[in-house]
Amino acid sequence: MALLTHIAPHPDALVSRLCDEMVVPPSDPFTADIVCVPTRGIERWLTQRIASELAERGAGDGICANVRFPSPRHLVGSVVSALPGMAEAA
């Protein structure tokens, strides 16, 4: 599993970089991409932008699928709970 972290002051700056990563198919097609977002509104906007940009690149059909959008709190919680010995300490 590869973990890439990109931060920008505005989500527009990240869409192209995100699509650069998503255009390469994963070795396991059932593995979901995980994109951490602060709000559901950003999730909806980003889903539309990903679908549009991948379609423009000829790498998609205008549908954004198999992408999970956890909040920062849920992402950190799931990472911490997956660490050995951390679930009992929390």
N, CA, C and O of each residue as an XYZ file, in Angstrom:
360
protein
N       0.853     -1.175      0.000
C       0.000      0.000      0.000
C       0.893      1.230      0.000
O       1.810      1.342      0.814
N       0.624      2.142     -0.907
C       1.374      3.390     -0.985
C       0.555      4.499     -0.335
O      -0.654      4.602     -0.538
N       1.228      5.312      0.438
C       0.571      6.442      1.075
C       1.213      7.708      0.545
O       2.407      7.940      0.734
N       0.427      8.506     -0.105
C       0.900      9.783     -0.623
C       0.144     10.885      0.070
O      -1.077     10.816      0.209
N       0.849     11.891      0.501
C       0.218     13.021      1.159
C       0.537     14.277      0.387
O       1.701     14.622      0.185
N      -0.513     14.961     -0.043
C      -0.363     16.232     -0.740
C      -1.257     17.236     -0.032
O      -2.410     16.942      0.281
N      -0.727     18.402      0.213
C      -1.476     19.453      0.893
C      -1.380     20.717      0.062
O      -0.322     21.038     -0.479
N      -2.491     21.433     -0.035
C      -2.510     22.698     -0.768
C      -3.534     23.619     -0.111
O      -4.446     23.147      0.568
N      -3.390     24.926     -0.309
C      -4.334     25.854      0.305
C      -5.729     25.795     -0.314
O      -6.703     26.206      0.317
N      -5.834     25.291     -1.532
C      -7.137     25.189     -2.194
C      -7.200     23.868     -2.948
O      -6.207     23.465     -3.553
N      -8.339     23.186     -2.930
C      -8.440     21.877     -3.571
C      -8.208     21.885     -5.081
O      -7.826     20.858     -5.641
N      -8.428     23.016     -5.756
C      -8.160     23.072     -7.204
C      -6.723     22.673     -7.517
O      -6.452     22.031     -8.532
N      -5.809     23.061     -6.636
C      -4.394     22.777     -6.872
C      -4.082     21.287     -6.781
O      -3.062     20.838     -7.304
N      -4.938     20.521     -6.131
C      -4.673     19.106     -5.918
C      -5.345     18.168     -6.923
O      -4.937     17.014     -7.050
N      -6.355     18.639     -7.629
C      -7.124     17.759     -8.516
C      -6.248     17.134     -9.592
O      -6.324     15.928     -9.828
N      -5.428     17.928    -10.237
C      -4.577     17.401    -11.302
C      -3.587     16.377    -10.760
O      -3.372     15.334    -11.377
N      -2.987     16.667     -9.616
C      -2.032     15.721     -9.015
C      -2.727     14.434     -8.605
O      -2.167     13.348     -8.757
N      -3.937     14.548     -8.090
C      -4.705     13.372     -7.703
C      -5.032     12.523     -8.924
O      -4.911     11.299     -8.881
N      -5.439     13.155     -9.996
C      -5.764     12.420    -11.226
C      -4.521     11.772    -11.830
O      -4.615     10.708    -12.441
N      -3.351     12.407    -11.664
C      -2.107     11.776    -12.114
C      -1.911     10.426    -11.434
O      -1.462      9.469    -12.064
N      -2.244     10.351    -10.159
C      -2.120      9.099     -9.407
C      -3.217      8.105     -9.798
O      -2.958      6.906     -9.907
N      -4.424      8.594    -10.006
C      -5.556      7.709    -10.261
C      -5.591      7.163    -11.681
O      -6.259      6.160    -11.935
N      -4.891      7.797    -12.604
C      -4.912      7.342    -13.990
C      -4.156      6.011    -14.137
O      -4.399      5.267    -15.087
N      -3.255      5.713    -13.216
C      -2.525      4.441    -13.232
C      -3.374      3.413    -12.483
O      -3.643      3.592    -11.295
N      -3.801      2.340    -13.155
C      -4.663      1.366    -12.480
C      -3.905      0.623    -11.377
O      -2.729      0.300    -11.542
N      -4.568      0.354    -10.264
C      -3.899     -0.388     -9.184
C      -3.720     -1.856     -9.565
O      -4.410     -2.364    -10.449
N      -2.800     -2.526     -8.899
C      -2.577     -3.943     -9.189
C      -3.810     -4.776     -8.820
O      -4.099     -5.780     -9.471
N      -4.529     -4.364     -7.783
C      -5.778     -5.024     -7.398
C      -6.929     -4.079     -7.729
O      -7.074     -3.049     -7.070
N      -7.745     -4.393     -8.722
C      -8.809     -3.470     -9.128
C      -9.902     -3.267     -8.074
O     -10.731     -2.367     -8.209
N      -9.907     -4.093     -7.035
C     -10.914     -3.945     -5.989
C     -10.427     -3.097     -4.813
O     -11.171     -2.866     -3.860
N      -9.187     -2.640     -4.883
C      -8.641     -1.776     -3.842
C      -9.117     -0.346     -4.097
O      -8.878      0.219     -5.164
N      -9.787      0.221     -3.113
C     -10.312      1.582     -3.260
C      -9.217      2.615     -3.036
O      -8.323      2.422     -2.212
N      -9.298      3.701     -3.772
C      -8.453      4.852     -3.496
C      -9.046      5.560     -2.285
O     -10.265      5.597     -2.119
N      -8.189      6.121     -1.443
C      -8.651      6.831     -0.256
C      -8.185      8.271     -0.361
O      -6.991      8.546     -0.475
N      -9.146      9.189     -0.320
C      -8.870     10.621     -0.407
C      -9.507     11.274      0.814
O     -10.730     11.282      0.952
N      -8.692     11.812      1.684
C      -9.182     12.435      2.907
C      -9.691     13.845      2.591
O      -8.987     14.649      1.980
N     -10.922     14.129      3.019
C     -11.536     15.436      2.761
C     -12.170     15.976      4.037
O     -12.628     15.194      4.870
N     -12.206     17.294      4.209
C     -12.746     17.867      5.439
C     -14.272     17.892      5.515
O     -14.830     17.863      6.611
N     -14.958     17.945      4.368
C     -16.423     18.061      4.388
C     -17.039     17.255      3.249
O     -16.363     16.907      2.280
N     -18.331     16.966      3.382
C     -19.061     16.259      2.324
C     -19.180     17.109      1.061
O     -19.202     16.577     -0.049
N     -19.256     18.407      1.228
C     -19.315     19.289      0.064
C     -18.065     19.175     -0.789
O     -18.145     19.113     -2.016
N     -16.912     19.148     -0.140
C     -15.643     18.968     -0.870
C     -15.630     17.591     -1.523
O     -15.145     17.448     -2.645
N     -16.150     16.584     -0.847
C     -16.220     15.240     -1.429
C     -17.028     15.248     -2.717
O     -16.594     14.687     -3.723
N     -18.193     15.875     -2.698
C     -19.043     15.920     -3.902
C     -18.367     16.683     -5.036
O     -18.368     16.248     -6.187
N     -17.794     17.821     -4.688
C     -17.110     18.638     -5.698
C     -15.946     17.860     -6.294
O     -15.761     17.841     -7.511
N     -15.162     17.216     -5.429
C     -13.990     16.484     -5.883
C     -14.373     15.290     -6.748
O     -13.696     14.998     -7.734
N     -15.440     14.606     -6.395
C     -15.920     13.477     -7.201
C     -16.241     13.931     -8.619
O     -15.878     13.261     -9.586
N     -16.915     15.060     -8.745
C     -17.242     15.594    -10.069
C     -15.988     16.005    -10.832
O     -15.875     15.739    -12.029
N     -15.059     16.643    -10.156
C     -13.823     17.079    -10.810
C     -12.968     15.902    -11.263
O     -12.414     15.924    -12.362
N     -12.858     14.871    -10.421
C     -12.084     13.679    -10.789
C     -12.692     13.033    -12.025
O     -11.979     12.715    -12.976
N     -13.995     12.841    -12.014
C     -14.673     12.213    -13.153
C     -14.449     13.021    -14.422
O     -14.146     12.453    -15.471
N     -14.594     14.334    -14.339
C     -14.420     15.190    -15.523
C     -12.988     15.166    -16.034
O     -12.756     15.025    -17.235
N     -12.030     15.303    -15.126
C     -10.632     15.369    -15.567
C     -10.157     14.043    -16.142
O      -9.447     14.030    -17.148
N     -10.535     12.925    -15.525
C     -10.126     11.634    -16.073
C     -10.770     11.398    -17.432
O     -10.138     10.810    -18.310
N     -12.006     11.839    -17.630
C     -12.663     11.710    -18.935
C     -11.951     12.572    -19.974
O     -11.765     12.143    -21.113
N     -11.552     13.784    -19.590
C     -10.824     14.654    -20.508
C      -9.489     14.041    -20.922
O      -9.032     14.246    -22.047
N      -8.875     13.302    -20.033
C      -7.592     12.648    -20.331
C      -7.777     11.367    -21.127
O      -6.800     10.768    -21.577
N      -9.018     10.943    -21.305
C      -9.286      9.692    -22.014
C      -9.052      8.476    -21.139
O      -8.953      7.357    -21.642
N      -8.961      8.686    -19.821
C      -8.692      7.587    -18.898
C      -9.929      7.173    -18.127
O      -9.845      6.357    -17.209
N     -11.050      7.715    -18.482
C     -12.268      7.382    -17.761
C     -13.473      7.705    -18.601
O     -13.356      8.233    -19.707
N     -14.630      7.385    -18.070
C     -15.870      7.610    -18.805
C     -16.771      8.623    -18.116
O     -17.974      8.663    -18.375
N     -16.199      9.441    -17.241
C     -16.983     10.458    -16.561
C     -17.613      9.985    -15.269
O     -18.520     10.626    -14.739
N     -17.127      8.850    -14.758
C     -17.638      8.311    -13.504
C     -16.475      8.156    -12.534
O     -15.429      7.608    -12.881
N     -16.669      8.639    -11.332
C     -15.679      8.468    -10.271
C     -16.187      7.350     -9.374
O     -17.201      7.507     -8.695
N     -15.488      6.226     -9.370
C     -15.934      5.071     -8.592
C     -14.771      4.448     -7.832
O     -13.606      4.662     -8.167
N     -15.106      3.673     -6.802
C     -14.146      2.962     -5.970
C     -13.160      3.916     -5.293
O     -11.962      3.647     -5.212
N     -13.699      5.031     -4.815
C     -12.917      6.011     -4.067
C     -13.628      6.242     -2.739
O     -14.823      6.535     -2.708
N     -12.891      6.109     -1.649
C     -13.442      6.397     -0.324
C     -12.971      7.784      0.092
O     -11.833      8.168     -0.179
N     -13.849      8.531      0.749
C     -13.554      9.896      1.176
C     -13.765     10.044      2.690
O     -14.742     10.662      3.111
N     -12.867      9.490      3.510
C     -13.045      9.650      4.953
C     -12.654     11.053      5.408
O     -11.884     11.747      4.745
N     -13.197     11.449      6.542
C     -12.781     12.710      7.145
C     -11.414     12.496      7.789
O     -11.024     11.354      8.032
N     -10.681     13.570      8.070
C      -9.385     13.402      8.738
C      -9.504     12.628     10.048
O      -8.659     11.785     10.351
N     -10.540     12.907     10.817
C     -10.736     12.216     12.095
C     -10.902     10.712     11.903
O     -10.293      9.924     12.626
N     -11.723     10.311     10.934
C     -11.941      8.885     10.695
C     -10.700      8.212     10.109
O     -10.411      7.060     10.437
N      -9.975      8.905      9.260
C      -8.770      8.328      8.678
C      -7.717      8.079      9.759
O      -7.136      6.995      9.823
N      -7.474      9.068     10.599
C      -6.491      8.906     11.669
C      -6.942      7.804     12.631
O      -6.129      6.986     13.060
N      -8.231      7.782     12.968
C      -8.746      6.748     13.854
C      -8.550      5.349     13.304
O      -8.173      4.441     14.045
N      -8.800      5.161     12.015
C      -8.643      3.832     11.430
C      -7.173      3.432     11.332
O      -6.845      2.254     11.478
N      -6.289      4.388     11.088
C      -4.857      4.084     11.047
C      -4.364      3.704     12.434
O      -3.640      2.720     12.588
N      -4.750      4.476     13.447
C      -4.312      4.188     14.816
C      -4.853      2.840     15.285
O      -4.125      2.073     15.915
N      -6.115      2.540     14.989
C      -6.686      1.270     15.435
C      -6.065      0.072     14.714
O      -6.135     -1.047     15.221
N      -5.465      0.285     13.551
C      -4.821     -0.804     12.819
C      -3.421     -1.097     13.324
O      -2.857     -2.141     12.997
N      -2.846     -0.196     14.116
C      -1.502     -0.410     14.654
C      -1.552     -1.400     15.804
O      -2.412     -1.292     16.678
N      -0.638     -2.366     15.813
C      -0.629     -3.349     16.903
C      -0.424     -2.661     18.261
O       0.478     -1.840     18.423
N      -1.264     -3.006     19.213
C      -1.142     -2.456     20.564
C      -1.787     -1.100     20.763
O      -1.932     -0.661     21.903
N      -2.176     -0.427     19.706
C      -2.744      0.906     19.851
C      -4.239      0.858     20.133
O      -4.767      1.759     20.785
N      -4.927     -0.162     19.661
C      -6.373     -0.241     19.867
C      -6.694     -0.355     21.357
O      -7.687      0.210     21.817
N      -5.860     -1.085     22.125
C      -6.106     -1.222     23.550
C      -5.794      0.060     24.298
O      -6.430      0.358     25.309
N      -4.821      0.826     23.813
C      -4.396      2.047     24.497
C      -5.374      3.193     24.286
O      -5.431      4.116     25.098
N      -6.145      3.144     23.203
C      -7.038      4.263     22.875
C      -8.293      4.283     23.680
O      -9.127      5.171     23.501
